[in-house]
Amino acid sequence: SKNLLGLKDLTADEIEYILNTAKTMKLILNSKNKKAPHLQGKSIVTLFYENSTRTRLSFELAAKYLSSSAANISAVGSSVAKGESLIDTAKTINMMGADVIILRHSMAGAPHLLAKNVDASVINAGDGMNEHPTQALLDIFTILDKKKTLKGLKVAIIGDIYHSRVARSNIWGMSKLGANVCVAGPSTLMPPEIEKTGVKVFTTVQEALIDADVVIALRIQKERQKSGLLPGIREYSRFFGLDEKRLKLAKKDAIILHPGPVNRGVELTTSVVDCDRSFINEQVTNGVAVRMALLYLLTRRDVN
Ligand code: CP
């Protein structure tokens, strides 16, 4: 395929192939001279209609570490603010010679629409509440680095599942690789269709945490709540926030992940964010390696 639109569309073998390539990319990332020729002559553009720190910057750096040119365009400050449509914006970028367009958009399916309208490869950097495949790939990469396999692991995803494209991509990807994924969160933030995905749904955080190998905490997505917060931040934190006492229910060697940005003191206490079982910082580094791998594979057009 020329695009990466979601983990729903990928096989376990394809996911593993991307992650094996990312292992090689991490060696480049960790070397003294972070400059490899894999993307020489290529042009990468990030097109972001929503805020980002990690995803946008890691794509830009990934492109630069592999010798590509990289440019960014945001909805704010571009002709999008003058009413230009998504497709016309993308066609404009395409006509300037972009080989890869990386899109973040509030509308589910926006990257799929773009992929049909431009020659460039399209990578989904988060589409509404649908998928965030590169985040899930870096989460899986981090778990494999620590646990060697996902087969049979209990992965507990805790928090605002309803608004979380990260949860959806992780459920697709991790289930394909053999993990037993469960979710827990407030009933108001649990998508009705979740049971159909085959994951276990718990109403208390304690049930999800018992004997978990991996715990993924999620931020409550205030920006996607249209009519006030349900529950409020304090209630969310009290019932679904993770502190060291609660985490004792998980396995002794359980690892703690979070896609970021973290709201310290809400979904995770500061001591959990900074504890030695938390690999949130490593996730960020692994995100660059995974995105280097994707840019390389898509510009070679042999992900499938
Ligand atoms: N995890 C994630 O997507 O972070 P950003 O919003 O900072 O890109």
Boltz pocket constraint, residues with backbone or C-beta under 6 A from the ligand:
constraints:
  - pocket:
      binder: B
      contacts: [[A, 51], [A, 52], [A, 53], [A, 54], [A, 55], [A, 56], [A, 125], [A, 126], [A, 135], [A, 259], [A, 260], [A, 261]]
      max_distance: 6.0
